[in-house]
């Protein structure tokens, strides 16, 4: 076992059992490569991130260790993790009272224990985690697609004892696809509706997430999954997360995932053209395309980064199946 592996194990043990990690002068954190900034650097060396998983919200899996072992056996070192709760067997981040309603001032220990364990197990294995902070589809019903995720979400006013439709400014039904951007949940930030009542609850969720993730060096941050909301939302949370990290003397690296399949769409310009906000770009939505279009679309944006003067990694954290379908 090399020194890097030993140190990663000590870090994970510290989180799980309170063991003190050893000091090191080596910067082990995930960061753009000094040698070639199109790639990442991890454990002080350039690395190509290659991954795969059975689920997008891996931390919720009961057989997590088996999945991570399978990934390692295949040579993988990278996973996606949405903070989602919409699948069967998942738990939500807030505690539920005996009356069946959630209390947004109390976090669900099971949810956060799962997240903590996920971070520790991936750290031990040297697997880089890309977290999607806001699981977009958890906040919509999309009834035409027979989904009712907002109906189950603790942040829906009808499901908690903490606020009402009137006090929060949130509806109890959002019967549309996220591309319609009809949930004001994603317009709370100062540049939009400046919902000073709702925003502290959102900040508390992010603070709770960071209280775990900032203990580690193998975590990247993506603000959303397939978002169509104005860029001020992601920009706010990118700055918020970076500032919280700086308060702990750390640098973290963030991106946003837009919904349009065409990487030339103006929404993608908010990551491609703003390295001061986003440290890398995610091009996953290009994977809705196939064949030559798929290739050309990505290469065009790679050239765009190459000629921009600020070379950054292009991450591709998910696909949509093979040529034969999902």
PyMOL commands that set and color helices and strands:
alter all, ss='L'
color gray80, all
select helices_A, chain A and resi 3-17+58-60+64-73+109-125+136-139+143-145+149-152+157-159+165-168+178-180+184-187+199-213+231-247+266-272+284-288+291-308
alter helices_A, ss='H'
color red, helices_A
select strands_A, chain A and resi 31-32+40-42+45-47+78-82+94-96+102-107+128-134+219-224+254-255+281-282+314-315
alter strands_A, ss='S'
color yellow, strands_A
deselect
rebuild
show_as cartoon
